[in-house]
């Protein structure tokens, strides 16, 4: 049981955004995906969630090849995501943002509202229920986007830079939430982040991309001790300088 990329490549004309990338996320586990700007992280998320078809390789969902499934079908199959921008429906309140997702997944309106209200309480943001989405502070917008992604009880959740712009305290609160999502809901999480400290604090396994290729993978100790990772982030000559 896993959501996985198997030797995936993505080419845009003559540019290869990904080359031979393999990674997997199991239910209840948190996997990190890090790398410098332009490494291919968001392309990985787009492939895993059906927004981008691989040029080579396969996307596997619990043993089934889903490489050709569009985004909406993968969402109904249990693969959810957030985006770097919150992408909330600004003209609706918070409860309706979540309920719309539930209705889109096939729930009746009453069921969707019930599940939405429960999720907001579970996340500790029930006080936002009737607030207009357009007026939310940045951090709350990110929390609501995560709550919306959890509608329908997805088996896998991909978080694309959820801590961007957050303070250290806010990022720590986010880390605690991600742990709860994995531990209490059994959801497999892929965390894509520039905040390496956050990733290393919550992820049992971390994959490092650079130039569309995996240059390292392992636990916290492996990543912190990797020369390849230091060179990718700091430059080959950084130590000599």
Residue frames as a rotation matrix with the C-alpha (Angstrom) as fourth column:
UNK 1
0.582 0.813 0.000 0.00
0.813 -0.582 0.000 0.00
0.000 0.000 -1.000 0.00
UNK 2
-0.255 -0.692 -0.675 1.70
0.534 -0.683 0.498 3.18
-0.806 -0.233 0.544 -1.16
UNK 3
0.952 0.293 -0.086 1.60
0.108 -0.588 -0.801 6.14
-0.286 0.754 -0.592 -3.48
UNK 4
0.160 -0.976 0.147 4.73
0.329 0.193 0.924 5.96
-0.931 -0.100 0.352 -5.59
UNK 5
0.664 -0.193 -0.723 6.72
-0.726 -0.401 -0.559 7.24
-0.182 0.896 -0.406 -8.51
UNK 6
0.499 -0.513 0.698 8.62
0.290 0.859 0.423 4.53
-0.816 -0.009 0.577 -10.36
UNK 7
-0.429 -0.831 0.355 11.54
0.670 -0.029 0.742 5.75
-0.606 0.556 0.569 -12.48
UNK 8
0.602 0.791 0.106 9.57
0.697 -0.456 -0.554 8.80
-0.390 0.407 -0.826 -13.57
UNK 9
-0.696 -0.718 -0.004 10.86
0.611 -0.596 0.522 11.28
-0.377 0.360 0.853 -16.10
UNK 10
0.551 0.821 -0.150 9.21
0.609 -0.518 -0.600 14.50
-0.570 0.239 -0.786 -17.27
UNK 11
-0.629 -0.744 0.224 10.37
0.681 -0.389 0.621 16.42
-0.375 0.543 0.751 -20.33
UNK 12
0.558 0.685 -0.468 9.15
0.287 -0.689 -0.666 19.76
-0.779 0.237 -0.581 -21.61
UNK 13
0.892 -0.319 -0.321 10.54
-0.423 -0.332 -0.843 19.93
0.162 0.888 -0.431 -25.12
UNK 14
0.289 -0.876 -0.385 14.29
0.052 0.416 -0.908 19.56
0.956 0.242 0.166 -24.72
UNK 15
-0.369 -0.395 0.841 14.23
-0.762 -0.390 -0.517 20.33
0.532 -0.832 -0.158 -20.99
UNK 16
-0.116 0.279 -0.953 14.10
0.335 0.914 0.227 17.41
0.935 -0.293 -0.199 -18.57
UNK 17
0.159 0.289 0.944 12.36
-0.705 -0.636 0.313 18.49
0.691 -0.715 0.102 -15.38
UNK 18
0.447 -0.034 0.894 12.64
-0.727 0.569 0.385 15.02
-0.522 -0.822 0.230 -13.82
UNK 19
0.067 -0.481 -0.874 14.93
-0.775 0.527 -0.349 12.10
0.628 0.701 -0.337 -14.62
UNK 20
-0.161 -0.159 -0.974 14.47
0.109 0.978 -0.178 8.57
0.981 -0.135 -0.141 -13.28
UNK 21
-0.600 0.008 0.800 12.80
-0.716 -0.451 -0.533 9.64
0.356 -0.892 0.277 -10.01
UNK 22
-0.073 0.565 -0.822 11.48
0.253 0.808 0.533 6.94
0.965 -0.169 -0.202 -7.69
UNK 23
-0.902 -0.124 0.414 9.91
-0.365 -0.294 -0.883 7.60
0.231 -0.948 0.220 -4.30
UNK 24
-0.258 0.847 -0.464 7.02
0.356 0.530 0.770 6.28
0.898 0.033 -0.438 -2.25
UNK 25
-0.652 0.205 0.730 4.75
-0.698 -0.539 -0.472 7.32
0.296 -0.817 0.495 0.59
UNK 26
-0.664 0.408 -0.627 3.06
0.415 0.898 0.144 4.71
0.621 -0.165 -0.766 2.77
UNK 27
0.386 0.886 0.255 -0.10
0.136 -0.328 0.935 5.23
0.912 -0.326 -0.247 4.85
UNK 28
0.950 0.100 -0.296 0.64
0.304 -0.070 0.950 6.86
0.074 -0.992 -0.097 8.20
UNK 29
0.078 -0.990 -0.113 4.18
0.929 0.031 0.370 7.86
-0.363 -0.134 0.922 7.19
UNK 30
0.881 0.086 -0.465 5.63
-0.020 -0.976 -0.218 11.32
-0.473 0.201 -0.858 6.57
UNK 31
0.167 -0.815 0.554 8.16
0.946 0.290 0.142 11.62
-0.276 0.501 0.820 3.75
UNK 32
0.386 -0.121 -0.914 10.02
0.017 -0.990 0.139 14.84
-0.922 -0.069 -0.380 3.01
UNK 33
0.384 -0.305 0.871 10.94
0.923 0.132 -0.361 16.16
-0.005 0.943 0.332 -0.42
UNK 34
0.622 -0.264 -0.737 13.51
0.097 -0.908 0.407 18.94
-0.777 -0.325 -0.539 -0.42
UNK 35
-0.009 -0.681 0.732 15.88
0.983 0.129 0.132 20.60
-0.185 0.721 0.668 -2.86
UNK 36
-0.692 -0.306 -0.653 16.95
0.251 -0.951 0.180 24.03
-0.676 -0.039 0.735 -4.08
UNK 37
0.194 0.769 -0.609 14.77
-0.417 -0.498 -0.761 26.18
-0.888 0.401 0.224 -6.34
UNK 38
0.283 0.013 -0.959 14.14
-0.959 0.018 -0.283 24.53
0.013 1.000 0.017 -9.69
UNK 39
-0.643 -0.615 0.457 15.01
-0.654 0.751 0.090 21.06
-0.398 -0.241 -0.885 -8.40
UNK 40
-0.677 0.457 -0.577 11.73
-0.299 0.545 0.783 19.54
0.673 0.703 -0.232 -9.65
UNK 41
-0.964 0.266 0.017 9.79
0.083 0.362 -0.928 19.26
-0.253 -0.894 -0.371 -6.37
UNK 42
-0.258 0.929 -0.265 6.53
-0.569 -0.368 -0.735 20.78
-0.781 -0.038 0.624 -7.59
UNK 43
-0.206 0.140 -0.968 6.76
-0.916 0.320 0.241 18.75
0.343 0.937 0.062 -10.81
UNK 44
-0.934 -0.136 -0.331 6.87
-0.017 0.940 -0.340 15.61
0.358 -0.312 -0.880 -8.66
UNK 45
-0.680 0.733 -0.036 3.73
-0.005 -0.053 -0.999 16.73
-0.733 -0.679 0.040 -6.83
UNK 46
-0.117 0.650 -0.750 2.00
-0.895 -0.396 -0.204 17.54
-0.430 0.648 0.629 -10.12
UNK 47
-0.511 -0.117 -0.852 2.80
-0.607 0.751 0.261 14.07
0.609 0.650 -0.454 -11.47
UNK 48
-0.980 0.082 -0.184 1.65
0.185 0.724 -0.664 12.32
0.079 -0.684 -0.725 -8.29
UNK 49
-0.491 0.833 -0.255 -1.65
0.104 -0.234 -0.967 14.21
-0.865 -0.501 0.028 -8.30
UNK 50
-0.028 0.531 0.847 -2.51
0.869 0.432 -0.242 13.96
-0.495 0.729 -0.473 -12.01
UNK 51
0.685 0.244 -0.687 -1.77
-0.002 -0.941 -0.337 17.55
-0.729 0.233 -0.644 -13.01
UNK 52
0.158 -0.693 -0.704 1.18
-0.972 -0.235 0.012 16.41
-0.173 0.682 -0.711 -15.13
UNK 53
0.986 0.153 0.058 1.60
-0.137 0.966 -0.220 13.13
-0.090 0.209 0.974 -16.99
UNK 54
0.219 -0.962 0.166 5.03
-0.205 0.121 0.971 11.51
-0.954 -0.247 -0.170 -16.82
UNK 55
0.332 -0.224 -0.916 7.02
-0.943 -0.093 -0.319 11.24
-0.014 0.970 -0.243 -20.03
UNK 56
-0.142 -0.366 -0.920 8.42
-0.277 0.907 -0.318 7.95
0.950 0.209 -0.230 -18.77
UNK 57
-0.974 -0.223 -0.037 7.97
-0.048 0.367 -0.929 5.71
0.221 -0.903 -0.368 -15.76
UNK 58
-0.202 0.941 -0.272 4.80
0.435 0.335 0.836 5.11
0.877 0.051 -0.477 -13.76
UNK 59
-0.557 0.216 0.802 2.67
-0.765 -0.510 -0.394 6.50
0.323 -0.833 0.449 -10.95
UNK 60
-0.505 0.329 -0.798 1.42
0.267 0.939 0.218 3.71
0.821 -0.103 -0.562 -8.70
UNK 61
-0.310 0.501 0.808 -1.43
-0.882 -0.469 -0.048 3.90
0.355 -0.727 0.588 -6.19
UNK 62
0.048 0.281 0.959 -1.70
-0.760 0.633 -0.148 0.89
-0.648 -0.722 0.243 -3.90
UNK 63
-0.419 -0.390 0.820 -0.30
0.098 0.879 0.468 -1.38
-0.902 0.276 -0.330 -6.60
UNK 64
0.434 0.652 0.622 -2.34
0.749 0.123 -0.651 0.07
-0.501 0.748 -0.434 -9.48
UNK 65
-0.685 -0.664 0.299 -0.87
0.706 -0.503 0.499 2.06
-0.181 0.553 0.813 -12.37
UNK 66
0.411 0.855 -0.315 -2.62
0.755 -0.513 -0.408 5.45
-0.511 -0.070 -0.857 -12.31
UNK 67
-0.573 -0.802 -0.167 -0.22
0.556 -0.531 0.640 7.32
-0.602 0.274 0.750 -14.58
UNK 68
-0.815 0.268 0.514 -2.99
0.414 -0.354 0.839 8.31
0.407 0.896 0.177 -17.00
UNK 69
0.079 0.909 -0.409 -5.63
0.991 -0.028 0.129 9.32
0.105 -0.416 -0.903 -14.46
UNK 70
-0.083 -0.048 0.995 -6.54
0.223 -0.974 -0.028 13.03
0.971 0.220 0.091 -14.40
UNK 71
-0.841 -0.397 0.369 -6.38
-0.199 -0.407 -0.891 15.07
0.504 -0.823 0.264 -11.21
UNK 72
-0.163 0.847 0.505 -10.07
-0.960 -0.254 0.116 14.82
0.227 -0.466 0.855 -10.30
UNK 73
0.641 0.390 -0.661 -10.07
-0.318 0.919 0.234 11.03
0.698 0.060 0.713 -10.52
UNK 74
-0.306 -0.808 -0.503 -6.94
0.351 0.396 -0.849 10.71
0.885 -0.436 0.163 -8.41
UNK 75
-0.711 0.119 0.693 -8.53
-0.597 -0.623 -0.505 13.00
0.372 -0.773 0.514 -5.83
UNK 76
0.368 0.922 0.123 -11.57
-0.890 0.311 0.335 10.72
0.270 -0.232 0.934 -5.65
UNK 77
0.515 -0.260 -0.817 -9.20
0.071 0.963 -0.262 7.74
0.854 0.077 0.514 -5.40
UNK 78
0.877 -0.052 -0.478 -7.71
0.480 0.126 0.868 9.22
0.015 -0.991 0.135 -2.21
UNK 79
-0.222 -0.974 0.040 -4.83
0.975 -0.222 0.006 11.45
0.003 0.041 0.999 -3.31
UNK 80
0.838 0.545 -0.018 -5.19
0.543 -0.833 0.103 15.03
0.041 -0.096 -0.995 -2.06
UNK 81
-0.267 -0.952 0.151 -2.90
0.922 -0.298 -0.246 18.04
0.280 0.073 0.957 -2.19
UNK 82
0.596 0.287 -0.750 -2.45
0.424 -0.906 -0.010 21.63
-0.682 -0.312 -0.661 -1.17
UNK 83
0.542 -0.380 0.750 -0.91
0.696 -0.298 -0.653 24.34
0.471 0.876 0.103 -3.34
UNK 84
-0.541 -0.821 -0.184 1.79
0.811 -0.450 -0.375 26.92
0.225 -0.352 0.909 -2.71
UNK 85
-0.810 0.460 0.364 -0.95
-0.477 -0.878 0.048 29.54
0.342 -0.135 0.930 -2.89
UNK 86
-0.741 0.491 0.459 -3.94
-0.277 0.399 -0.874 28.71
-0.612 -0.775 -0.159 -0.71
UNK 87
-0.890 0.403 -0.215 -6.41
-0.176 0.132 0.975 28.84
0.421 0.906 -0.047 -3.62
UNK 88
-0.660 0.734 -0.161 -9.41
0.495 0.262 -0.828 29.18
-0.566 -0.626 -0.536 -1.34
UNK 89
-0.208 0.701 0.682 -12.76
0.821 -0.253 0.511 30.30
0.531 0.667 -0.523 -2.74
UNK 90
-0.927 -0.373 -0.030 -12.62
0.329 -0.774 -0.541 33.92
0.179 -0.512 0.840 -1.58
UNK 91
-0.545 0.785 0.295 -16.35
-0.553 -0.600 0.578 34.56
0.631 0.152 0.761 -2.01
UNK 92
0.409 0.670 -0.619 -17.31
0.045 0.663 0.748 31.76
0.911 -0.334 0.241 0.41
UNK 93
0.519 -0.247 0.818 -16.87
-0.851 -0.233 0.470 31.34
0.074 -0.941 -0.332 4.13
UNK 94
-0.492 -0.857 0.151 -14.53
-0.869 0.493 -0.033 28.72
-0.047 -0.147 -0.988 5.56
UNK 95
-0.259 0.461 0.849 -17.18
-0.245 0.819 -0.519 26.05
-0.934 -0.343 -0.099 6.15
UNK 96
0.773 0.623 -0.124 -18.44
-0.247 0.114 -0.962 26.37
-0.585 0.774 0.242 2.58
UNK 97
0.142 -0.809 -0.570 -14.89
-0.986 -0.062 -0.157 26.08
0.092 0.585 -0.806 1.23
UNK 98
-0.773 -0.431 0.466 -14.64
-0.522 0.849 -0.081 22.66
-0.361 -0.306 -0.881 2.82
UNK 99
-0.007 0.871 0.490 -18.23
-0.098 0.487 -0.868 21.67
-0.995 -0.054 0.082 2.03
UNK 100
0.585 0.174 -0.792 -17.71
-0.760 -0.224 -0.610 22.45
-0.284 0.959 0.001 -1.67
UNK 101
-0.468 -0.816 -0.339 -14.81
-0.868 0.496 0.004 20.01
0.165 0.296 -0.941 -1.73
UNK 102
-0.701 0.242 0.671 -16.98
-0.218 0.822 -0.525 17.38
-0.679 -0.515 -0.524 -0.06
UNK 103
0.427 0.901 -0.080 -19.83
-0.293 0.054 -0.955 17.84
-0.855 0.431 0.287 -2.54
UNK 104
0.322 -0.401 -0.858 -17.32
-0.946 -0.105 -0.306 17.60
0.032 0.910 -0.414 -5.38
UNK 105
-0.764 -0.644 0.029 -16.22
-0.643 0.758 -0.112 14.26
0.050 -0.105 -0.993 -3.95
UNK 106
-0.548 0.627 -0.554 -19.78
-0.029 0.647 0.762 12.95
0.836 0.434 -0.337 -4.01
UNK 107
-0.824 0.272 -0.497 -21.06
0.552 0.186 -0.813 13.73
-0.129 -0.944 -0.303 -0.51
UNK 108
0.248 0.925 0.287 -24.53
0.832 -0.355 0.425 15.11
0.495 0.134 -0.858 0.08
UNK 109
0.030 -0.236 0.971 -24.53
-0.072 -0.970 -0.233 18.73
0.997 -0.063 -0.046 1.19
UNK 110
0.780 0.328 0.533 -25.50
-0.527 -0.114 0.842 17.86
0.337 -0.938 0.084 4.76
UNK 111
0.841 -0.529 -0.112 -22.79
0.537 0.790 0.296 15.18
-0.068 -0.309 0.948 4.94
UNK 112
0.101 -0.836 0.540 -20.22
0.684 -0.336 -0.648 17.58
0.723 0.434 0.538 3.54
UNK 113
0.233 0.043 0.972 -21.10
-0.411 -0.901 0.138 20.28
0.881 -0.432 -0.192 6.07
UNK 114
0.971 0.137 0.195 -21.00
-0.236 0.416 0.878 17.79
0.039 -0.899 0.436 8.95
UNK 115
0.585 -0.811 -0.001 -17.59
0.809 0.583 -0.074 16.48
0.060 0.043 0.997 7.89
UNK 116
0.045 -0.552 0.833 -16.30
0.367 -0.766 -0.527 20.03
0.929 0.329 0.168 7.34
UNK 117
0.563 0.245 0.789 -17.42
-0.558 -0.591 0.582 21.14
0.609 -0.768 -0.196 10.80
UNK 118
0.974 -0.224 0.007 -15.81
0.161 0.720 0.675 18.06
-0.156 -0.656 0.738 12.38
UNK 119
0.334 -0.903 0.271 -12.52
0.851 0.165 -0.499 18.69
0.406 0.397 0.823 10.55
UNK 120
0.110 -0.273 0.956 -12.37
-0.068 -0.961 -0.267 22.31
0.992 -0.035 -0.125 11.65
UNK 121
0.817 0.197 0.541 -12.95
-0.543 -0.049 0.838 21.26
0.192 -0.979 0.067 15.27
UNK 122
0.857 -0.515 -0.017 -10.33
0.508 0.838 0.202 18.51
-0.090 -0.182 0.979 14.99
UNK 123
0.072 -0.865 0.496 -7.79
0.773 -0.266 -0.576 21.04
0.630 0.425 0.650 13.71
UNK 124
-0.182 -0.122 -0.976 -8.66
0.903 -0.414 -0.117 23.54
-0.389 -0.902 0.186 16.43
UNK 125
-0.981 -0.157 -0.117 -9.94
0.093 -0.900 0.426 26.22
-0.172 0.407 0.897 14.06
UNK 126
-0.322 0.939 0.121 -13.70
0.946 0.315 0.072 25.88
0.029 0.137 -0.990 14.53
UNK 127
0.026 0.310 -0.950 -13.83
0.466 -0.845 -0.263 29.61
-0.885 -0.436 -0.166 15.31
UNK 128
-0.772 -0.389 -0.503 -13.06
-0.247 -0.545 0.801 30.27
-0.586 0.743 0.324 11.63
UNK 129
-0.525 0.533 0.664 -16.12
0.656 0.750 -0.084 28.40
-0.543 0.391 -0.743 10.36
UNK 130
0.502 0.846 0.180 -18.20
0.794 -0.368 -0.484 31.43
-0.343 0.386 -0.857 9.42
UNK 131
0.079 -0.561 -0.824 -15.29
-0.032 -0.828 0.560 33.72
-0.996 -0.018 -0.083 8.52
UNK 132
0.935 0.173 -0.308 -14.99
-0.291 -0.116 -0.950 34.85
-0.201 0.978 -0.058 4.88
UNK 133
0.602 -0.740 0.300 -12.07
0.729 0.662 0.171 33.02
-0.325 0.115 0.939 3.28
UNK 134
0.452 -0.408 0.793 -10.93
0.566 -0.556 -0.609 36.19
0.689 0.724 -0.020 1.53
UNK 135
0.582 -0.171 0.795 -10.17
-0.462 -0.874 0.150 37.95
0.670 -0.455 -0.587 4.81
UNK 136
0.958 -0.174 -0.226 -8.18
0.284 0.670 0.685 35.24
0.032 -0.721 0.692 6.58
UNK 137
0.459 -0.889 -0.007 -4.69
-0.751 -0.392 0.531 35.89
-0.475 -0.238 -0.847 7.92
UNK 138
0.062 -0.519 -0.853 -2.02
-0.913 0.317 -0.259 34.06
0.404 0.794 -0.454 5.93
UNK 139
-0.862 -0.470 0.188 -1.39
-0.505 0.762 -0.405 31.28
0.047 -0.445 -0.894 8.45
UNK 140
-0.291 0.841 0.457 -5.08
-0.294 0.376 -0.879 30.53
-0.910 -0.390 0.138 8.89
UNK 141
0.429 0.385 -0.817 -5.48
-0.879 -0.029 -0.475 30.43
-0.207 0.922 0.326 5.12
UNK 142
-0.437 -0.683 -0.585 -2.88
-0.750 0.636 -0.182 27.67
0.496 0.360 -0.790 5.02
UNK 143
-0.861 0.158 0.484 -4.64
-0.275 0.655 -0.703 25.74
-0.428 -0.739 -0.520 7.79
UNK 144
0.157 0.986 -0.051 -7.98
-0.520 0.038 -0.853 25.98
-0.840 0.161 0.519 6.01
UNK 145
0.204 -0.153 -0.967 -6.38
-0.956 0.179 -0.230 24.77
0.209 0.972 -0.109 2.78
UNK 146
-0.848 -0.516 -0.120 -5.09
-0.462 0.831 -0.310 21.70
0.260 -0.207 -0.943 4.63
UNK 147
-0.539 0.730 0.421 -8.52
-0.245 0.342 -0.907 21.10
-0.806 -0.592 -0.006 6.16
UNK 148
0.371 0.693 -0.618 -10.13
-0.804 -0.093 -0.587 21.30
-0.465 0.714 0.523 2.73
UNK 149
-0.214 -0.546 -0.810 -7.61
-0.851 0.511 -0.119 18.80
0.479 0.664 -0.574 1.36
UNK 150
-0.950 -0.174 0.260 -8.55
-0.297 0.763 -0.574 16.40
-0.099 -0.622 -0.777 4.17
UNK 151
-0.006 1.000 0.010 -12.20
-0.849 0.000 -0.528 16.31
-0.528 -0.012 0.849 3.09
UNK 152
0.627 0.334 -0.704 -13.22
-0.689 0.659 -0.302 12.86
0.363 0.674 0.643 1.94
UNK 153
0.647 -0.412 0.642 -10.60
-0.410 0.521 0.748 11.22
-0.643 -0.747 0.168 4.20
UNK 154
0.675 -0.442 -0.591 -7.83
-0.577 0.182 -0.796 10.86
0.459 0.878 -0.132 1.61
UNK 155
0.899 -0.414 -0.143 -5.27
0.436 0.814 0.384 8.11
-0.042 -0.407 0.912 2.12
UNK 156
-0.140 -0.985 0.104 -2.46
0.986 -0.129 0.106 10.39
-0.091 0.117 0.989 0.92
UNK 157
0.898 0.364 -0.248 -1.86
0.365 -0.930 -0.043 14.12
-0.247 -0.052 -0.968 1.36
UNK 158
-0.044 -0.909 0.415 0.77
0.976 -0.127 -0.175 16.10
0.211 0.397 0.893 -0.52
UNK 159
0.732 0.236 -0.639 1.69
0.501 -0.823 0.270 19.41
-0.462 -0.518 -0.720 1.07
UNK 160
0.217 -0.627 0.748 3.39
0.866 -0.229 -0.444 21.85
0.450 0.744 0.493 -1.29
UNK 161
-0.678 -0.669 0.304 5.37
0.415 -0.690 -0.594 24.35
0.607 -0.277 0.745 0.81
UNK 162
0.345 0.923 -0.173 2.75
0.665 -0.110 0.739 24.76
0.663 -0.370 -0.651 3.55
UNK 163
0.378 -0.251 -0.891 5.16
0.844 -0.301 0.444 26.64
-0.379 -0.920 0.099 5.86
UNK 164
-0.367 -0.547 0.752 6.16
0.822 -0.569 -0.013 29.33
0.435 0.614 0.659 3.36
UNK 165
-0.249 0.201 0.947 6.07
-0.062 -0.979 0.192 32.71
0.966 -0.011 0.257 5.09
UNK 166
0.767 0.568 -0.297 5.41
0.219 0.204 0.954 31.26
0.603 -0.797 0.032 8.54
UNK 167
0.300 -0.630 0.716 7.26
-0.885 -0.465 -0.039 32.26
0.357 -0.622 -0.697 11.69
UNK 168
-0.698 -0.635 -0.331 9.25
-0.436 0.743 -0.507 29.69
0.568 -0.210 -0.796 13.65
UNK 169
-0.742 0.486 0.462 6.40
-0.388 0.251 -0.887 29.27
-0.547 -0.837 0.002 16.13
UNK 170
0.276 0.884 -0.377 3.81
-0.845 0.037 -0.533 28.89
-0.457 0.466 0.757 13.36
UNK 171
0.006 -0.360 -0.933 6.00
-0.772 0.591 -0.233 26.33
0.635 0.722 -0.275 11.60
UNK 172
-0.932 -0.334 0.142 6.28
-0.337 0.652 -0.679 24.34
0.135 -0.681 -0.720 14.84
UNK 173
-0.263 0.923 0.280 2.48
-0.549 0.095 -0.830 24.32
-0.793 -0.372 0.482 15.15
UNK 174
0.390 0.355 -0.849 2.28
-0.919 0.208 -0.335 23.12
0.058 0.911 0.407 11.55
UNK 175
-0.549 -0.679 -0.487 4.74
-0.602 0.726 -0.334 20.32
0.580 0.110 -0.807 12.30
UNK 176
-0.829 0.296 0.474 2.53
-0.309 0.463 -0.831 19.16
-0.465 -0.836 -0.292 15.17
UNK 177
0.197 0.953 -0.230 -0.51
-0.736 -0.011 -0.677 19.18
-0.647 0.303 0.700 12.87
UNK 178
0.122 -0.214 -0.969 1.26
-0.883 0.423 -0.204 17.11
0.454 0.880 -0.137 10.21
UNK 179
-0.895 -0.446 -0.001 2.22
-0.381 0.766 -0.519 14.53
0.232 -0.464 -0.855 12.83
UNK 180
-0.464 0.802 0.376 -1.41
-0.386 0.199 -0.901 14.34
-0.797 -0.563 0.217 13.97
UNK 181
0.318 0.584 -0.746 -2.61
-0.927 0.028 -0.373 13.86
-0.197 0.811 0.551 10.39
UNK 182
-0.249 -0.508 -0.825 -0.26
-0.658 0.713 -0.240 10.90
0.710 0.483 -0.512 9.96
UNK 183
-0.962 -0.272 0.014 -0.70
-0.187 0.622 -0.760 9.36
0.198 -0.734 -0.649 13.41
UNK 184
-0.603 0.778 0.176 -4.39
-0.253 0.022 -0.967 9.93
-0.756 -0.628 0.183 14.13
UNK 185
0.383 0.791 -0.477 -5.83
-0.712 -0.076 -0.698 9.70
-0.588 0.608 0.534 10.63
UNK 186
0.212 -0.380 0.900 -3.36
0.286 0.905 0.315 7.20
-0.934 0.191 0.301 9.16
UNK 187
0.979 0.196 -0.062 -2.75
0.020 -0.388 -0.921 9.48
-0.205 0.900 -0.384 6.19
UNK 188
0.151 -0.948 0.280 0.47
0.933 0.231 0.277 9.18
-0.327 0.219 0.919 4.24
UNK 189
0.870 0.143 -0.472 2.02
0.097 -0.988 -0.121 12.65
-0.484 0.059 -0.873 3.89
UNK 190
0.084 -0.849 0.521 4.55
0.985 -0.010 -0.175 13.97
0.154 0.528 0.835 1.40
UNK 191
0.715 0.097 -0.693 5.95
0.392 -0.875 0.282 17.26
-0.579 -0.474 -0.663 2.69
UNK 192
0.169 -0.617 0.769 7.57
0.903 -0.215 -0.371 19.51
0.394 0.757 0.521 0.09
UNK 193
0.918 0.168 -0.359 9.35
0.356 -0.749 0.559 22.37
-0.175 -0.641 -0.747 1.82
UNK 194
0.340 -0.831 0.440 12.17
0.047 -0.452 -0.891 24.90
0.939 0.324 -0.115 1.69
UNK 195
0.359 -0.157 0.920 12.17
-0.902 -0.310 0.299 24.87
0.239 -0.938 -0.253 5.50
UNK 196
-0.076 -0.483 -0.872 14.65
-0.288 0.848 -0.445 22.02
0.955 0.217 -0.203 5.87
UNK 197
-0.890 -0.261 0.374 14.52
-0.409 0.092 -0.908 22.18
0.203 -0.961 -0.189 9.67
UNK 198
-0.049 0.960 0.276 10.77
-0.933 0.054 -0.355 21.56
-0.356 -0.275 0.893 9.60
UNK 199
0.487 0.213 -0.847 11.17
-0.671 0.712 -0.206 18.61
0.559 0.669 0.490 7.23
UNK 200
-0.403 -0.755 -0.518 13.91
-0.186 0.622 -0.761 17.01
0.896 -0.210 -0.391 9.32
UNK 201
-0.779 0.127 0.614 11.83
-0.626 -0.118 -0.770 17.43
-0.026 -0.985 0.171 12.48
UNK 202
0.069 0.940 0.335 8.81
-0.801 0.252 -0.543 15.47
-0.595 -0.231 0.770 11.23
UNK 203
0.621 0.222 -0.751 9.95
-0.741 0.477 -0.472 13.14
0.254 0.850 0.461 8.43
UNK 204
0.598 -0.377 0.707 11.24
-0.196 0.787 0.585 9.63
-0.777 -0.489 0.396 8.95
UNK 205
-0.028 -0.562 0.826 12.54
0.840 0.435 0.325 9.58
-0.542 0.703 0.460 5.38
UNK 206
0.435 0.087 -0.896 13.71
-0.202 -0.961 -0.191 12.49
-0.877 0.264 -0.400 3.23
UNK 207
0.309 -0.297 0.904 14.33
0.907 0.378 -0.186 12.60
-0.286 0.877 0.386 -0.53
UNK 208
0.093 -0.381 -0.920 16.58
0.006 -0.924 0.383 15.32
-0.996 -0.041 -0.083 -1.94
UNK 209
0.622 0.166 0.765 16.20
0.751 0.149 -0.643 16.51
-0.221 0.975 -0.032 -5.52
UNK 210
0.060 -0.524 -0.849 18.59
-0.155 -0.845 0.511 18.64
-0.986 0.102 -0.132 -7.54
UNK 211
-0.584 -0.280 -0.762 18.33
-0.735 -0.215 0.643 19.26
-0.344 0.936 -0.080 -11.26
UNK 212
0.271 0.831 -0.486 15.41
-0.938 0.340 0.060 16.83
0.215 0.440 0.872 -11.52
UNK 213
0.059 -0.322 -0.945 17.39
-0.087 0.941 -0.327 13.92
0.994 0.101 0.028 -10.08
UNK 214
0.981 0.189 0.034 17.52
-0.066 0.164 0.984 12.32
0.181 -0.968 0.173 -6.65
UNK 215
0.173 -0.980 0.095 20.90
-0.401 -0.158 -0.903 13.08
0.900 0.118 -0.420 -5.13
UNK 216
-0.897 -0.430 0.099 20.27
-0.268 0.352 -0.897 11.70
0.351 -0.831 -0.431 -1.63
UNK 217
0.270 0.963 0.019 17.68
-0.462 0.113 0.879 9.95
0.844 -0.247 0.476 0.51
UNK 218
-0.408 -0.387 -0.827 17.55
0.497 0.666 -0.556 8.78
0.766 -0.638 -0.079 4.09
UNK 219
0.503 0.578 -0.642 16.83
0.843 -0.167 0.511 9.85
0.188 -0.799 -0.572 7.64
UNK 220
1.000 -0.031 -0.002 17.89
-0.029 -0.961 0.276 13.04
-0.010 -0.276 -0.961 9.43
UNK 221
0.421 -0.905 0.060 21.44
-0.069 0.034 0.997 11.85
-0.905 -0.423 -0.048 10.08
UNK 222
-0.011 -0.393 0.920 21.99
0.879 0.435 0.196 10.82
-0.477 0.811 0.341 6.45
UNK 223
0.640 0.336 0.690 20.73
0.681 -0.665 -0.307 14.15
0.356 0.667 -0.655 5.10
UNK 224
0.960 -0.276 -0.052 22.70
-0.204 -0.813 0.546 16.29
-0.193 -0.513 -0.836 7.57
UNK 225
0.244 -0.934 0.262 25.87
-0.063 0.255 0.965 14.33
-0.968 -0.253 0.003 6.85
UNK 226
0.487 0.032 0.873 25.55
0.764 0.470 -0.443 14.37
-0.425 0.882 0.204 3.05
UNK 227
-0.529 -0.740 -0.415 28.16
0.298 -0.620 0.726 16.23
-0.794 0.260 0.549 1.03
UNK 228
-0.714 0.301 0.632 25.87
0.663 0.002 0.748 16.10
0.224 0.954 -0.201 -2.02
UNK 229
0.391 0.910 -0.141 23.11
0.901 -0.347 0.259 17.90
0.187 -0.228 -0.956 -0.10
UNK 230
0.250 -0.370 -0.895 25.46
0.471 -0.761 0.446 20.61
-0.846 -0.533 -0.016 1.18
UNK 231
-0.789 -0.608 0.084 26.78
0.338 -0.316 0.887 21.20
-0.513 0.728 0.455 -2.33
UNK 232
-0.360 0.738 0.571 23.26
0.860 0.025 0.509 21.41
0.361 0.675 -0.644 -3.78
UNK 233
0.648 0.693 -0.315 22.20
0.760 -0.569 0.314 24.07
0.039 -0.443 -0.896 -1.29
UNK 234
0.612 -0.465 -0.640 25.45
0.164 -0.717 0.678 25.97
-0.774 -0.520 -0.362 -0.82
UNK 235
0.815 -0.365 -0.451 27.31
-0.563 -0.311 -0.766 25.45
0.139 0.877 -0.459 -4.09
UNK 236
0.782 -0.516 -0.348 30.23
0.401 0.845 -0.354 23.18
0.477 0.137 0.868 -4.91
UNK 237
-0.175 -0.962 0.209 32.84
0.472 -0.268 -0.840 25.72
0.864 -0.048 0.501 -3.82
UNK 238
0.628 0.529 0.570 31.02
-0.174 -0.619 0.766 26.94
0.758 -0.580 -0.297 -0.73
UNK 239
0.900 -0.297 -0.318 33.27
0.419 0.396 0.817 25.08
-0.117 -0.869 0.481 1.72
UNK 240
-0.007 -0.966 0.260 36.42
0.991 -0.041 -0.125 26.28
0.131 0.256 0.958 0.02
UNK 241
-0.009 0.064 0.998 35.15
0.253 -0.965 0.064 29.86
0.968 0.253 -0.007 0.06
